[in-house]
Amino acid sequence: MPEQAPSPNQTPGSSPGPSLRVLLGAFGDPGHAFPMIALGRALRARGHDVTLQTWGRWREHVKAEGLTFTPAPEYSAFPIPSPDANGRPRPLDFYEAVVYATRDTLPLVEEMRPDVVVHDILTLGPSLAAELCSVPRATLIPHVNPEAGPGFPIYSFGARLPRSGVGRAVWERAHLPVRRGLESGRVALNRTREQVGLPPLSHVHGGTSRELALVATFPQLEYPRPWPSHVHVVGPLLWEPPADEMELPDGDDPLVLIAPSTSQDPDHRLLHAALHGLADAPVRVVATYNRRLPSRPLPVPDNAHVVDWLSYERTMPHSDVVVCHSGHGTLVRALACGRPVVACPVAGDMNENAARLDWAGAGVRLPSRFISPRPLRLAVERVLSDPSIGARARELSAWVSTHDAGARASELIEQLARNETLGVGLEPFSSPLGIPPPSGGGGVMRLRGWDSNPQPLA
């Protein structure tokens, strides 16, 4: 059952109109749970009654933000009763888990009767339960939009936007097997929908709401495309657990923060490479192993300080360069602080994030095969020696300072719940300051409907 938080108080920045009952549902990985907690905090600040369904590990943090917590079903840890061909319990696949999650979440939706449900892109149970109850649904995409536009590279390949018609044609052809995979996914989702009593869908990407999709990233990291009216790029939704202040190394040399992934790189390859490569460089180094003890001793040179955990929110503003795996949360936190990034992707959408960073001109990427001491040091030196990279990162930070992603996402959710017109998410415009687009020929964009003083974004 939900664990009730204190009743929210109306604040000066609250939304006009009556308070809403909002149900949020998020996958428990930090990259998905943290943006949803940030959204919940923003909604509560506007006077709404917010319940967040996610993994139990975030219970106390959710309640500390004044939200009502309810545990999400975590079926990945449990086998289903029917055995496999060898008589062993068979683990759930994704869509089987969605069926169970929908059935378990339906009583919560029926009891709570929310005015709107917002679900994470990986968390379909709350979405299907809301659809069964005819409740408006929005999807939170906590990274760049994974749906490809015309001529885009295949998502997560790490390729940049092509510059020519030939390049776009090559990628269009390469998408043929991807489209077959998407069609297989549509069929599997429709089987799931049939099992819970919902009609089939005729379109792919059926897990993303066509009522409202919130893309929680920088618009500067999105390739230009025609945007559907229900998709809105609101900016990064940032939250992190509380952490103590840490003492920074003494000196005036540039500060390099090594911020590895919390879930990838189990051998700490990036951390070892950075500490070796920067050992005799004229920099100060702060590094964390994120409470994942290294399997072999870390080399800690005189210019480095290594800790088990630190606050990125507090540490990144003091850094001159952030070296990370380019998980979306770490990447956008660095850019929001105006810090250029050396992106070292190793898995999943990290390759995509690193490509978008490189395209936007706010950092450099170091492919996985080059993650070793010498190339990493050269990448850091390039960022420190090229003032245009730092300037681009500061432009993104300036954008964040004048665009409240939580407030904008909340406004759109309120409009959906109240059946108001949402408008269009992005539109191209000509930069009044003559700022050129990022390398690679990207366009310049602004948010429509809430950016009354448009600034160059790219």
SULJO-V285131 format. One record per residue. N is the residue number from 1. RES is the residue in one letter. PHI is phi in degrees with one decimal (* if undefined). PSI is psi in whole degrees, 0 to 359 (NA if undefined). OMEGA is omega in whole degrees, 0 to 359 (999 if undefined). Layout:
n=N res=RES phi=PHI psi=PSI omega=OMEGA
n=N res=RES phi=PHI psi=PSI omega=OMEGA
//
This chain:
n=1 res=M phi=* psi=152 omega=179
n=2 res=P phi=-61.0 psi=145 omega=175
n=3 res=E phi=-100.8 psi=108 omega=192
n=4 res=Q phi=-68.5 psi=132 omega=173
n=5 res=A phi=-90.7 psi=165 omega=174
n=6 res=P phi=-57.7 psi=149 omega=179
n=7 res=S phi=-61.3 psi=134 omega=180
n=8 res=P phi=-67.7 psi=147 omega=177
n=9 res=N phi=-101.8 psi=142 omega=177
n=10 res=Q phi=-69.5 psi=133 omega=182
n=11 res=T phi=-114.8 psi=166 omega=180
n=12 res=P phi=-56.8 psi=331 omega=180
n=13 res=G phi=-91.7 psi=12 omega=185
n=14 res=S phi=-69.8 psi=162 omega=182
n=15 res=S phi=-76.2 psi=149 omega=172
n=16 res=P phi=-70.4 psi=156 omega=179
n=17 res=G phi=95.1 psi=174 omega=184
n=18 res=P phi=-69.8 psi=157 omega=176
n=19 res=S phi=-65.9 psi=144 omega=180
n=20 res=L phi=-106.6 psi=153 omega=168
n=21 res=R phi=-96.0 psi=119 omega=185
n=22 res=V phi=-121.9 psi=128 omega=174
n=23 res=L phi=-107.9 psi=123 omega=177
n=24 res=L phi=-108.6 psi=142 omega=177
n=25 res=G phi=-133.2 psi=126 omega=185
n=26 res=A phi=-137.4 psi=141 omega=167
n=27 res=F phi=-59.8 psi=147 omega=190
n=28 res=G phi=-83.8 psi=355 omega=175
n=29 res=D phi=-63.2 psi=143 omega=182
n=30 res=P phi=-53.2 psi=323 omega=181
n=31 res=G phi=-64.9 psi=344 omega=178
n=32 res=H phi=-110.2 psi=321 omega=181
n=33 res=A phi=-70.2 psi=319 omega=185
n=34 res=F phi=-63.0 psi=313 omega=177
n=35 res=P phi=-61.5 psi=326 omega=180
n=36 res=M phi=-71.1 psi=324 omega=175
n=37 res=I phi=-63.7 psi=319 omega=177
n=38 res=A phi=-60.4 psi=318 omega=178
n=39 res=L phi=-65.0 psi=317 omega=178
n=40 res=G phi=-60.8 psi=320 omega=178
n=41 res=R phi=-62.6 psi=319 omega=180
n=42 res=A phi=-65.8 psi=319 omega=179
n=43 res=L phi=-65.5 psi=318 omega=180
n=44 res=R phi=-64.8 psi=323 omega=179
n=45 res=A phi=-62.5 psi=339 omega=179
n=46 res=R phi=-94.8 psi=10 omega=172
n=47 res=G phi=93.5 psi=12 omega=184
n=48 res=H phi=-94.9 psi=155 omega=178
n=49 res=D phi=-91.6 psi=110 omega=191
n=50 res=V phi=-116.7 psi=129 omega=172
n=51 res=T phi=-114.9 psi=132 omega=179
n=52 res=L phi=-117.0 psi=123 omega=176
n=53 res=Q phi=-102.5 psi=114 omega=178
n=54 res=T phi=-155.1 psi=188 omega=184
n=55 res=W phi=-67.7 psi=153 omega=185
n=56 res=G phi=-63.9 psi=339 omega=182
n=57 res=R phi=-64.3 psi=340 omega=182
n=58 res=W phi=-103.2 psi=10 omega=184
n=59 res=R phi=-51.2 psi=304 omega=186
n=60 res=E phi=-67.7 psi=325 omega=178
n=61 res=H phi=-67.0 psi=320 omega=179
n=62 res=V phi=-63.4 psi=314 omega=181
n=63 res=K phi=-66.8 psi=326 omega=179
n=64 res=A phi=-64.7 psi=335 omega=177
n=65 res=E phi=-84.7 psi=5 omega=179
n=66 res=G phi=81.6 psi=16 omega=180
n=67 res=L phi=-99.8 psi=156 omega=174
n=68 res=T phi=-84.5 psi=129 omega=182
n=69 res=F phi=-100.2 psi=138 omega=169
n=70 res=T phi=-138.5 psi=135 omega=186
n=71 res=P phi=-72.5 psi=138 omega=176
n=72 res=A phi=-86.0 psi=146 omega=174
n=73 res=P phi=-63.9 psi=133 omega=182
n=74 res=E phi=-116.1 psi=73 omega=188
n=75 res=Y phi=-72.6 psi=346 omega=181
n=76 res=S phi=-60.6 psi=338 omega=183
n=77 res=A phi=-91.0 psi=356 omega=187
n=78 res=F phi=-125.8 psi=136 omega=173
n=79 res=P phi=-79.7 psi=157 omega=174
n=80 res=I phi=-84.9 psi=160 omega=187
n=81 res=P phi=-61.7 psi=324 omega=186
n=82 res=S phi=-72.2 psi=130 omega=183
n=83 res=P phi=-80.6 psi=166 omega=175
n=84 res=D phi=-85.0 psi=191 omega=184
n=85 res=A phi=-63.8 psi=337 omega=180
n=86 res=N phi=-97.4 psi=9 omega=178
n=87 res=G phi=81.8 psi=7 omega=179
n=88 res=R phi=-93.8 psi=149 omega=177
n=89 res=P phi=-58.7 psi=137 omega=183
n=90 res=R phi=-98.9 psi=128 omega=179
n=91 res=P phi=-69.2 psi=154 omega=179
n=92 res=L phi=-69.8 psi=141 omega=166
n=93 res=D phi=-89.3 psi=177 omega=189
n=94 res=F phi=-57.4 psi=310 omega=186
n=95 res=Y phi=-74.1 psi=331 omega=172
n=96 res=E phi=-63.9 psi=318 omega=178
n=97 res=A phi=-62.1 psi=324 omega=179
n=98 res=V phi=-62.7 psi=320 omega=179
n=99 res=V phi=-60.5 psi=310 omega=181
n=100 res=Y phi=-62.8 psi=317 omega=181
n=101 res=A phi=-64.5 psi=322 omega=179
n=102 res=T phi=-63.5 psi=314 omega=181
n=103 res=R phi=-64.8 psi=326 omega=179
n=104 res=D phi=-76.3 psi=331 omega=182
n=105 res=T phi=-86.0 psi=337 omega=183
n=106 res=L phi=-55.5 psi=315 omega=178
n=107 res=P phi=-60.1 psi=325 omega=178
n=108 res=L phi=-63.2 psi=315 omega=180
n=109 res=V phi=-65.9 psi=319 omega=180
n=110 res=E phi=-64.3 psi=323 omega=180
n=111 res=E phi=-75.4 psi=316 omega=185
n=112 res=M phi=-77.1 psi=326 omega=184
n=113 res=R phi=49.0 psi=61 omega=182
n=114 res=P phi=-67.2 psi=156 omega=174
n=115 res=D phi=-77.2 psi=336 omega=180
n=116 res=V phi=-159.3 psi=148 omega=175
n=117 res=V phi=-118.2 psi=132 omega=175
n=118 res=V phi=-117.7 psi=121 omega=183
n=119 res=H phi=-119.2 psi=148 omega=175
n=120 res=D phi=-68.5 psi=153 omega=184
n=121 res=I phi=-61.2 psi=337 omega=178
n=122 res=L phi=-96.7 psi=1 omega=188
n=123 res=T phi=-119.8 psi=91 omega=188
n=124 res=L phi=-92.3 psi=343 omega=181
n=125 res=G phi=-55.4 psi=308 omega=179
n=126 res=P phi=-61.6 psi=326 omega=180
n=127 res=S phi=-65.4 psi=312 omega=181
n=128 res=L phi=-68.6 psi=323 omega=177
n=129 res=A phi=-63.3 psi=320 omega=178
n=130 res=A phi=-65.4 psi=320 omega=179
n=131 res=E phi=-62.5 psi=321 omega=178
n=132 res=L phi=-61.9 psi=330 omega=181
n=133 res=C phi=-99.2 psi=10 omega=179
n=134 res=S phi=57.2 psi=41 omega=178
n=135 res=V phi=-100.5 psi=135 omega=177
n=136 res=P phi=-56.5 psi=143 omega=185
n=137 res=R phi=-129.1 psi=138 omega=173
n=138 res=A phi=-125.8 psi=149 omega=178
n=139 res=T phi=-110.0 psi=133 omega=172
n=140 res=L phi=-99.7 psi=118 omega=176
n=141 res=I phi=-101.4 psi=106 omega=189
n=142 res=P phi=-86.8 psi=34 omega=180
n=143 res=H phi=-165.2 psi=190 omega=178
n=144 res=V phi=-64.2 psi=155 omega=184
n=145 res=N phi=-66.2 psi=121 omega=183
n=146 res=P phi=-77.7 psi=350 omega=179
n=147 res=E phi=-77.7 psi=129 omega=186
n=148 res=A phi=-76.7 psi=142 omega=171
n=149 res=G phi=-92.7 psi=181 omega=182
n=150 res=P phi=-63.3 psi=125 omega=179
n=151 res=G phi=76.2 psi=10 omega=180
n=152 res=F phi=-72.7 psi=152 omega=169
n=153 res=P phi=-64.8 psi=162 omega=175
n=154 res=I phi=-64.9 psi=132 omega=183
n=155 res=Y phi=-58.8 psi=136 omega=177
n=156 res=S phi=79.4 psi=0 omega=175
n=157 res=F phi=-70.4 psi=333 omega=182
n=158 res=G phi=88.2 psi=12 omega=178
n=159 res=A phi=-87.4 psi=146 omega=178
n=160 res=R phi=-83.5 psi=164 omega=179
n=161 res=L phi=-58.3 psi=128 omega=181
n=162 res=P phi=-66.0 psi=151 omega=183
n=163 res=R phi=-97.4 psi=348 omega=186
n=164 res=S phi=-127.9 psi=164 omega=176
n=165 res=G phi=-62.3 psi=325 omega=178
n=166 res=V phi=-64.0 psi=316 omega=179
n=167 res=G phi=-61.9 psi=319 omega=179
n=168 res=R phi=-64.6 psi=321 omega=179
n=169 res=A phi=-65.5 psi=322 omega=178
n=170 res=V phi=-61.3 psi=316 omega=181
n=171 res=W phi=-70.4 psi=326 omega=177
n=172 res=E phi=-60.3 psi=319 omega=179
n=173 res=R phi=-68.3 psi=321 omega=180
n=174 res=A phi=-63.7 psi=337 omega=181
n=175 res=H phi=-77.6 psi=352 omega=183
n=176 res=L phi=-57.2 psi=308 omega=177
n=177 res=P phi=-64.7 psi=330 omega=177
n=178 res=V phi=-63.7 psi=318 omega=179
n=179 res=R phi=-64.8 psi=325 omega=176
n=180 res=R phi=-64.8 psi=321 omega=176
n=181 res=G phi=-65.0 psi=320 omega=177
n=182 res=L phi=-63.5 psi=322 omega=178
n=183 res=E phi=-66.5 psi=322 omega=175
n=184 res=S phi=-62.6 psi=321 omega=177
n=185 res=G phi=-64.9 psi=322 omega=177
n=186 res=R phi=-62.1 psi=317 omega=179
n=187 res=V phi=-63.0 psi=316 omega=180
n=188 res=A phi=-65.0 psi=319 omega=178
n=189 res=L phi=-65.0 psi=321 omega=179
n=190 res=N phi=-65.9 psi=326 omega=174
n=191 res=R phi=-63.6 psi=320 omega=177
n=192 res=T phi=-63.4 psi=315 omega=180
n=193 res=R phi=-61.5 psi=321 omega=178
n=194 res=E phi=-62.9 psi=321 omega=181
n=195 res=Q phi=-65.4 psi=330 omega=181
n=196 res=V phi=-97.8 psi=0 omega=175
n=197 res=G phi=94.9 psi=28 omega=179
n=198 res=L phi=-115.3 psi=152 omega=180
n=199 res=P phi=-72.2 psi=161 omega=180
n=200 res=P phi=-72.8 psi=161 omega=176
n=201 res=L phi=-107.0 psi=148 omega=180
n=202 res=S phi=-96.9 psi=356 omega=184
n=203 res=H phi=-118.0 psi=156 omega=176
n=204 res=V phi=-82.1 psi=177 omega=186
n=205 res=H phi=54.5 psi=42 omega=183
n=206 res=G phi=-71.1 psi=350 omega=177
n=207 res=G phi=-79.5 psi=351 omega=178
n=208 res=T phi=-100.6 psi=128 omega=182
n=209 res=S phi=-60.8 psi=138 omega=172
n=210 res=R phi=-96.6 psi=8 omega=170
n=211 res=E phi=-87.6 psi=315 omega=180
n=212 res=L phi=-161.2 psi=127 omega=174
n=213 res=A phi=-124.0 psi=124 omega=181
n=214 res=L phi=-105.1 psi=116 omega=180
n=215 res=V phi=-98.1 psi=110 omega=188
n=216 res=A phi=-94.0 psi=69 omega=177
n=217 res=T phi=-144.0 psi=175 omega=174
n=218 res=F phi=-70.9 psi=135 omega=173
n=219 res=P phi=-62.4 psi=337 omega=178
n=220 res=Q phi=-68.8 psi=344 omega=178
n=221 res=L phi=-96.4 psi=0 omega=179
n=222 res=E phi=-98.8 psi=128 omega=175
n=223 res=Y phi=-65.0 psi=144 omega=179
n=224 res=P phi=-59.7 psi=138 omega=181
n=225 res=R phi=-162.2 psi=163 omega=168
n=226 res=P phi=-74.9 psi=122 omega=185
n=227 res=W phi=-97.5 psi=130 omega=173
n=228 res=P phi=-61.1 psi=154 omega=185
n=229 res=S phi=-66.5 psi=339 omega=183
n=230 res=H phi=-91.0 psi=356 omega=183
n=231 res=V phi=-102.5 psi=128 omega=182
n=232 res=H phi=-131.9 psi=126 omega=174
n=233 res=V phi=-88.2 psi=108 omega=190
n=234 res=V phi=-98.8 psi=347 omega=186
n=235 res=G phi=104.4 psi=165 omega=183
n=236 res=P phi=-70.5 psi=138 omega=175
n=237 res=L phi=-99.3 psi=110 omega=191
n=238 res=L phi=-109.6 psi=131 omega=175
n=239 res=W phi=-156.2 psi=148 omega=173
n=240 res=E phi=-149.0 psi=156 omega=178
n=241 res=P phi=-63.9 psi=152 omega=177
n=242 res=P phi=-59.7 psi=145 omega=179
n=243 res=A phi=-147.7 psi=153 omega=180
n=244 res=D phi=-72.5 psi=155 omega=174
n=245 res=E phi=-67.7 psi=146 omega=178
n=246 res=M phi=-120.7 psi=152 omega=180
n=247 res=E phi=-82.7 psi=129 omega=180
n=248 res=L phi=-85.5 psi=154 omega=179
n=249 res=P phi=-61.1 psi=145 omega=178
n=250 res=D phi=-69.5 psi=157 omega=174
n=251 res=G phi=118.5 psi=175 omega=182
n=252 res=D phi=-112.5 psi=359 omega=180
n=253 res=D phi=-65.6 psi=155 omega=178
n=254 res=P phi=-53.7 psi=142 omega=181
n=255 res=L phi=-99.6 psi=124 omega=179
n=256 res=V phi=-109.3 psi=122 omega=178
n=257 res=L phi=-98.5 psi=125 omega=176
n=258 res=I phi=-100.0 psi=112 omega=188
n=259 res=A phi=-123.7 psi=79 omega=184
n=260 res=P phi=-72.7 psi=166 omega=180
n=261 res=S phi=-64.7 psi=149 omega=175
n=262 res=T phi=-82.9 psi=348 omega=186
n=263 res=S phi=-126.6 psi=342 omega=182
n=264 res=Q phi=-110.4 psi=178 omega=177
n=265 res=D phi=56.0 psi=62 omega=185
n=266 res=P phi=-62.5 psi=335 omega=180
n=267 res=D phi=-90.2 psi=4 omega=180
n=268 res=H phi=56.9 psi=44 omega=179
n=269 res=R phi=-60.8 psi=316 omega=180
n=270 res=L phi=-63.2 psi=316 omega=183
n=271 res=L phi=-63.2 psi=315 omega=178
n=272 res=H phi=-62.3 psi=315 omega=182
n=273 res=A phi=-62.2 psi=318 omega=182
n=274 res=A phi=-67.6 psi=316 omega=181
n=275 res=L phi=-67.0 psi=322 omega=176
n=276 res=H phi=-68.8 psi=311 omega=187
n=277 res=G phi=-67.4 psi=328 omega=184
n=278 res=L phi=-100.0 psi=7 omega=187
n=279 res=A phi=-57.5 psi=317 omega=181
n=280 res=D phi=-111.5 psi=19 omega=178
n=281 res=A phi=-81.6 psi=154 omega=179
n=282 res=P phi=-78.7 psi=59 omega=180
n=283 res=V phi=-139.1 psi=162 omega=168
n=284 res=R phi=-103.2 psi=144 omega=185
n=285 res=V phi=-124.5 psi=130 omega=169
n=286 res=V phi=-117.7 psi=129 omega=183
n=287 res=A phi=-136.2 psi=151 omega=177
n=288 res=T phi=-133.3 psi=146 omega=174
n=289 res=Y phi=-103.8 psi=11 omega=171
n=290 res=N phi=52.2 psi=44 omega=175
n=291 res=R phi=60.8 psi=23 omega=171
n=292 res=R phi=-113.3 psi=99 omega=186
n=293 res=L phi=-59.1 psi=130 omega=178
n=294 res=P phi=-62.5 psi=145 omega=180
n=295 res=S phi=-77.2 psi=342 omega=176
n=296 res=R phi=-135.5 psi=153 omega=186
n=297 res=P phi=-58.1 psi=140 omega=177
n=298 res=L phi=-85.4 psi=139 omega=173
n=299 res=P phi=-78.5 psi=120 omega=182
n=300 res=V phi=-114.5 psi=97 omega=181
n=301 res=P phi=-71.9 psi=172 omega=184
n=302 res=D phi=-62.9 psi=333 omega=183
n=303 res=N phi=-92.4 psi=11 omega=184
n=304 res=A phi=-121.9 psi=150 omega=175
n=305 res=H phi=-129.4 psi=119 omega=183
n=306 res=V phi=-112.8 psi=130 omega=181
n=307 res=V phi=-129.4 psi=164 omega=181
n=308 res=D phi=-78.1 psi=334 omega=183
n=309 res=W phi=-161.3 psi=147 omega=175
n=310 res=L phi=-153.7 psi=163 omega=179
n=311 res=S phi=-86.2 psi=118 omega=175
n=312 res=Y phi=-67.4 psi=324 omega=181
n=313 res=E phi=-59.7 psi=323 omega=183
n=314 res=R phi=-88.6 psi=331 omega=187
n=315 res=T phi=-90.5 psi=322 omega=185
n=316 res=M phi=-60.0 psi=322 omega=179
n=317 res=P phi=-60.1 psi=338 omega=180
n=318 res=H phi=-91.6 psi=353 omega=185
n=319 res=S phi=-86.9 psi=156 omega=174
n=320 res=D phi=-100.3 psi=332 omega=177
n=321 res=V phi=-145.0 psi=141 omega=173
n=322 res=V phi=-113.3 psi=125 omega=176
n=323 res=V phi=-105.5 psi=122 omega=184
n=324 res=C phi=-149.7 psi=175 omega=177
n=325 res=H phi=-81.9 psi=356 omega=181
n=326 res=S phi=70.5 psi=32 omega=161
n=327 res=G phi=-58.6 psi=145 omega=191
n=328 res=H phi=-60.4 psi=317 omega=183
n=329 res=G phi=-61.5 psi=315 omega=179
n=330 res=T phi=-67.3 psi=318 omega=181
n=331 res=L phi=-61.4 psi=310 omega=184
n=332 res=V phi=-73.1 psi=333 omega=174
n=333 res=R phi=-63.1 psi=316 omega=179
n=334 res=A phi=-61.9 psi=315 omega=181
n=335 res=L phi=-67.5 psi=324 omega=177
n=336 res=A phi=-63.5 psi=332 omega=176
n=337 res=C phi=-86.2 psi=0 omega=180
n=338 res=G phi=76.1 psi=23 omega=183
n=339 res=R phi=-101.8 psi=127 omega=175
n=340 res=P phi=-67.7 psi=157 omega=191
n=341 res=V phi=-127.0 psi=139 omega=163
n=342 res=V phi=-100.2 psi=111 omega=186
n=343 res=A phi=-98.1 psi=126 omega=183
n=344 res=C phi=-123.4 psi=76 omega=187
n=345 res=P phi=-69.2 psi=146 omega=179
n=346 res=V phi=-130.1 psi=343 omega=185
n=347 res=A phi=-164.1 psi=161 omega=170
n=348 res=G phi=55.0 psi=222 omega=184
n=349 res=D phi=-81.0 psi=5 omega=176
n=350 res=M phi=-60.6 psi=322 omega=178
n=351 res=N phi=-61.3 psi=319 omega=179
n=352 res=E phi=-65.9 psi=315 omega=180
n=353 res=N phi=-61.0 psi=319 omega=180
n=354 res=A phi=-65.7 psi=322 omega=178
n=355 res=A phi=-65.2 psi=319 omega=179
n=356 res=R phi=-66.5 psi=321 omega=177
n=357 res=L phi=-59.9 psi=312 omega=180
n=358 res=D phi=-61.8 psi=317 omega=179
n=359 res=W phi=-62.6 psi=321 omega=181
n=360 res=A phi=-76.6 psi=348 omega=177
n=361 res=G phi=79.5 psi=17 omega=184
n=362 res=A phi=-103.0 psi=14 omega=179
n=363 res=G phi=175.7 psi=185 omega=176
n=364 res=V phi=-126.6 psi=156 omega=178
n=365 res=R phi=-115.3 psi=146 omega=179
n=366 res=L phi=-123.4 psi=104 omega=182
n=367 res=P phi=-55.7 psi=156 omega=187
n=368 res=S phi=-54.0 psi=321 omega=184
n=369 res=R phi=-66.9 psi=345 omega=181
n=370 res=F phi=-104.1 psi=7 omega=181
n=371 res=I phi=-75.4 psi=91 omega=178
n=372 res=S phi=-152.2 psi=167 omega=190
n=373 res=P phi=-54.4 psi=310 omega=186
n=374 res=R phi=-67.0 psi=309 omega=178
n=375 res=P phi=-60.7 psi=325 omega=181
n=376 res=L phi=-67.9 psi=319 omega=178
n=377 res=R phi=-62.7 psi=318 omega=179
n=378 res=L phi=-62.1 psi=322 omega=179
n=379 res=A phi=-64.9 psi=317 omega=178
n=380 res=V phi=-63.3 psi=317 omega=180
n=381 res=E phi=-63.7 psi=324 omega=179
n=382 res=R phi=-64.2 psi=316 omega=180
n=383 res=V phi=-62.8 psi=317 omega=182
n=384 res=L phi=-68.5 psi=333 omega=184
n=385 res=S phi=-93.6 psi=350 omega=182
n=386 res=D phi=-108.5 psi=100 omega=184
n=387 res=P phi=-64.5 psi=338 omega=182
n=388 res=S phi=-67.0 psi=330 omega=180
n=389 res=I phi=-68.3 psi=313 omega=177
n=390 res=G phi=-64.3 psi=324 omega=179
n=391 res=A phi=-64.1 psi=320 omega=179
n=392 res=R phi=-64.8 psi=318 omega=178
n=393 res=A phi=-61.3 psi=321 omega=179
n=394 res=R phi=-68.1 psi=329 omega=175
n=395 res=E phi=-62.1 psi=319 omega=179
n=396 res=L phi=-66.1 psi=321 omega=177
n=397 res=S phi=-62.8 psi=319 omega=178
n=398 res=A phi=-63.6 psi=324 omega=178
n=399 res=W phi=-63.8 psi=315 omega=179
n=400 res=V phi=-60.4 psi=323 omega=183
n=401 res=S phi=-66.0 psi=341 omega=180
n=402 res=T phi=-114.7 psi=4 omega=180
n=403 res=H phi=-132.8 psi=108 omega=182
n=404 res=D phi=-86.7 psi=104 omega=183
n=405 res=A phi=-63.1 psi=320 omega=180
n=406 res=G phi=-63.7 psi=318 omega=179
n=407 res=A phi=-65.4 psi=316 omega=181
n=408 res=R phi=-65.6 psi=316 omega=178
n=409 res=A phi=-61.4 psi=320 omega=179
n=410 res=S phi=-63.7 psi=318 omega=178
n=411 res=E phi=-59.6 psi=317 omega=180
n=412 res=L phi=-67.2 psi=322 omega=177
n=413 res=I phi=-65.6 psi=319 omega=177
n=414 res=E phi=-61.9 psi=318 omega=179
n=415 res=Q phi=-63.9 psi=320 omega=178
n=416 res=L phi=-64.0 psi=314 omega=182
n=417 res=A phi=-63.3 psi=328 omega=182
n=418 res=R phi=-97.5 psi=9 omega=175
n=419 res=N phi=60.3 psi=43 omega=178
n=420 res=E phi=-101.7 psi=162 omega=180
n=421 res=T phi=-69.1 psi=133 omega=184
n=422 res=L phi=-89.9 psi=334 omega=182
n=423 res=G phi=81.5 psi=201 omega=184
n=424 res=V phi=-118.5 psi=143 omega=187
n=425 res=G phi=-74.1 psi=312 omega=185
n=426 res=L phi=-138.9 psi=150 omega=173
n=427 res=E phi=-146.5 psi=148 omega=178
n=428 res=P phi=-72.8 psi=155 omega=174
n=429 res=F phi=-153.7 psi=164 omega=179
n=430 res=S phi=-92.0 psi=130 omega=183
n=431 res=S phi=-65.1 psi=123 omega=179
n=432 res=P phi=-70.3 psi=344 omega=182
n=433 res=L phi=-102.3 psi=0 omega=177
n=434 res=G phi=71.9 psi=23 omega=179
n=435 res=I phi=-71.7 psi=128 omega=181
n=436 res=P phi=-71.3 psi=157 omega=176
n=437 res=P phi=-67.9 psi=165 omega=179
n=438 res=P phi=-64.4 psi=162 omega=179
n=439 res=S phi=-57.0 psi=137 omega=183
n=440 res=G phi=106.6 psi=355 omega=172
n=441 res=G phi=85.6 psi=23 omega=180
n=442 res=G phi=-67.9 psi=157 omega=179
n=443 res=G phi=-83.3 psi=176 omega=177
n=444 res=V phi=-112.4 psi=136 omega=187
n=445 res=M phi=-131.4 psi=160 omega=169
n=446 res=R phi=-139.7 psi=161 omega=178
n=447 res=L phi=-81.9 psi=132 omega=180
n=448 res=R phi=-87.7 psi=142 omega=170
n=449 res=G phi=89.0 psi=349 omega=178
n=450 res=W phi=-143.4 psi=357 omega=177
n=451 res=D phi=-106.7 psi=84 omega=185
n=452 res=S phi=-74.6 psi=346 omega=178
n=453 res=N phi=-125.4 psi=78 omega=189
n=454 res=P phi=-61.6 psi=139 omega=177
n=455 res=Q phi=-122.6 psi=156 omega=177
n=456 res=P phi=-64.7 psi=130 omega=184
n=457 res=L phi=-102.5 psi=345 omega=186
n=458 res=A phi=-133.2 psi=NA omega=999
//
